[in-house]
Amino acid sequence: MPAPHFTHRRKAVMLAAAGALLAGMTVQSAAIAAPAPAPGAPAADYYQDALGKEGDALKSALHTIISDQQVLSYDDVWDALQVTDAAPSDSGSVVLLYSGQTRSGSQHGGDQDDWNREHVWAKSHGDFGTSPGPGTDIHHLRPTDVSVNGVRGNKDFDNGGSPVDEAPDSSTDSDSFEPRDAVKGDVARMIFYMATRYEGSDGPDLELNDQVDNGSAPYMGRLSVLKQWHAQDPVDSFEENRNQAIFDQFQGNRNPFIDHPEWVESIW
């Protein structure tokens, strides 16, 4: 018969081993059960300081969060857009915002049929030009055909007008521009981003209003229409992937209205 102290020791060892095995299984099960972050989702704590807020308090919190960014030069934008706006079926081409056509990423410049850098928040609205910051923020810079960019000019956004040459699904009149249906929400969310990101601390104080023909004032309209477009054209995978690429590879900040579309109604 084994000595009593040996029996007790063996039982203790066996119990410890069983406990370790059970703990290991529990950890492994927890690891298996833990959901992977959704593609394009921000880190869990990115918006921590904005949660639970509404209205101006929410806008102020988001401004602080997204102002932590890497500022690009205007030349950097050429290379960045070839990544953020790459055609899903051809990474060597970019998708043109207002027409939906694709064009070789290397075919950029100022010549006819080139693509260039469209400031969705027109750079004359606040007179920031191409200066680092609002003038180079790729959350609102997109590839567009040179001639289509010229037609849009610095017009505000609204419904109506005649089809645009080389982008017939978009329309324009004397004082406004209407993008194609597939990117109406994209345009709206870029405008909401700019009005939140640039509040006068490190650039112009950009604001939204419900009019067109804002000229060089730091305003962009028409707010009621932009909100309609935001609801009409929900966030899609292209927009999510673009937001993630800007965060991961270029600026290190996000467009909160892509991640949380419900915040538009809370602020405006």
C-alpha positions, -999 to 999 in steps of 0.1 A, spaced: 0 0 0 14 34 -9 24 57 19 -4 82 28 17 113 21 26 99 -14 -11 93 -22 -20 128 -11 8 143 -32 -2 123 -63 -39 135 -59 -27 170 -56 -6 167 -87 -35 152 -107 -59 179 -95 -34 206 -105 -29 191 -139 -67 188 -144 -71 224 -134 -44 235 -158 -60 215 -186 -94 230 -179 -80 265 -178 -63 260 -211 -95 247 -226 -113 277 -213 -88 302 -227 -87 283 -260 -126 283 -262 -127 320 -253 -101 327 -280 -121 308 -306 -154 325 -296 -140 360 -296 -153 377 -328 -128 391 -352 -130 429 -359 -153 437 -388 -134 447 -420 -131 485 -420 -140 488 -383 -121 512 -361 -103 500 -329 -128 496 -301 -115 527 -282 -111 551 -312 -143 569 -306 -144 563 -268 -145 600 -259 -174 606 -282 -197 579 -270 -228 590 -252 -226 626 -265 -250 644 -288 -252 676 -308 -225 702 -304 -208 681 -277 -205 651 -300 -192 673 -329 -166 688 -306 -155 654 -293 -152 640 -329 -132 671 -340 -107 664 -312 -104 627 -322 -100 631 -359 -77 661 -357 -49 637 -347 -37 630 -382 -6 629 -404 -7 659 -428 1 652 -464 17 674 -490 -2 681 -522 22 660 -542 16 631 -517 -20 632 -528 -13 618 -563 2 586 -548 -24 583 -520 -54 584 -543 -40 556 -565 -43 534 -534 -75 547 -518 -95 550 -550 -80 520 -568 -105 501 -590 -116 469 -573 -110 449 -605 -78 467 -615 -54 481 -589 -35 500 -616 -66 522 -623 -86 546 -602 -124 551 -601 -134 586 -611 -159 600 -586 -185 617 -607 -186 594 -637 -178 560 -622 -154 553 -651 -119 540 -645 -86 555 -657 -50 545 -654 -35 556 -621 -5 570 -640 -27 592 -663 -30 622 -640 -23 658 -645 -40 687 -662 -44 676 -698 -77 666 -714 -87 631 -704 -63 631 -674 -76 627 -639 -69 653 -613 -75 660 -576 -110 671 -570 -117 690 -537 -152 678 -528 -154 706 -503 -144 733 -529 -111 748 -519 -124 783 -525 -151 779 -499 -129 791 -470 -100 800 -494 -77 772 -482 -64 763 -517 -40 734 -517 -23 742 -484 -13 713 -462 -43 704 -440 -77 710 -456 -62 714 -490 -45 680 -489 -69 660 -467 -77 629 -488 -109 622 -469 -124 648 -493 -100 646 -523 -110 622 -551 -100 614 -586 -121 631 -613 -118 637 -650 -102 671 -657 -131 685 -677 -157 672 -652 -138 688 -624 -139 720 -643 -177 718 -648 -182 712 -611 -159 741 -603 -167 754 -568 -205 749 -570 -224 738 -539 -244 706 -540 -281 704 -548 -306 684 -569 -313 693 -605 -296 705 -637 -286 690 -670 -263 659 -676 -226 666 -674 -205 657 -705 -183 627 -697 -203 621 -665 -239 619 -678 -252 604 -645 -242 636 -628 -260 669 -633 -253 706 -630 -269 740 -634 -256 776 -629 -251 774 -591 -251 737 -581 -238 702 -588 -256 668 -584 -233 637 -583 -245 603 -596 -267 583 -573 -241 558 -564 -219 584 -547 -244 609 -533 -239 595 -498 -201 595 -502 -202 631 -511 -224 640 -482 -202 622 -457 -171 638 -470 -187 672 -465 -198 663 -430 -163 652 -422 -148 685 -434 -173 706 -413 -163 685 -383 -125 683 -388 -119 720 -396 -132 742 -369 -108 771 -370 -80 757 -347 -57 747 -375 -73 760 -407 -106 776 -417 -138 772 -397 -159 753 -422 -197 752 -417 -227 738 -435 -258 759 -445 -289 753 -465 -281 774 -495 -261 774 -527 -239 800 -543 -218 804 -512 -188 817 -532 -156 821 -512 -174 820 -478 -163 790 -456 -198 774 -461 -211 745 -481 -247 736 -490 -273 725 -494 -274 708 -459 -310 695 -463 -301 678 -496 -268 664 -483 -287 648 -454 -312 633 -479 -283 619 -500 -267 604 -468 -299 585 -461 -305 576 -498 -270 562 -504 -258 542 -474 -221 534 -467 -208 507 -490 -177 485 -490 -157 508 -513 -162 537 -489 -154 515 -459 -122 502 -475 -112 537 -485 -117 550 -449 -96 521 -436 -68 527 -461 -66 564 -452 -64 554 -415 -39 526 -419 -16 539 -446 -18 577 -449 -34 600 -423 -41 579 -393 -76 594 -388 -111 583 -399 -143 597 -412 -167 592 -383 -198 594 -405 -187 563 -424 -182 544 -392 -213 559 -374 -238 571 -400 -263 578 -372 -242 607 -359 -252 629 -388 -288 632 -375 -275 638 -340 -253 668 -350 -274 683 -378 
